[in-house]
Amino acid sequence: MASTFTKIINGDIPCHKIAEDDRYFAFLDINPVKEGHTLVIPKQEVDYIYDLDDETLAGLNVFAKKVAEAVKSACPCNRIGVTVIGLEVPHAHIHLIPIEKLNDMSFEKPKMNPTQVELTKVASRIRSFL
């Protein structure tokens, strides 16, 4: 059965897409820890990020770098925090989170609950920097 992220890639589940190429996909987290929180995934459905072949893993990171630069421009911050947890969805993914301090990346604090309109505006702002 396809993962939630594969369903997003295929358009079966709507998302706020940031960027896409033939191998990778980036979209906003719908329950972000900070505004601009973006997920970057390979289109190839592999559960664990370190089970990706070296070329795909390297390409994922290069793609994530471009997205991170756009997120940083759209959501001013000190830097973009990067984390890989990999327990929520069985599909390799990288979290890109605008941060000012370490606690900004805490997944233990309450997550934001933005409206679809707010997510649309953030996604548009980020895409404008790609």
Secondary structure, DSSP 8 states (H G I E B T S, - for coil): ---HHHHHHTTSS---EEEE-SSEEEEE-SS-SSTT-EEEEESS--SSGGGS-HHHHHHHHHHHHHHHHHHHHHS--SEEEEE----SSSS--EEEEEESSGGGG-SSS------HHHHHHHHHHHHTT-
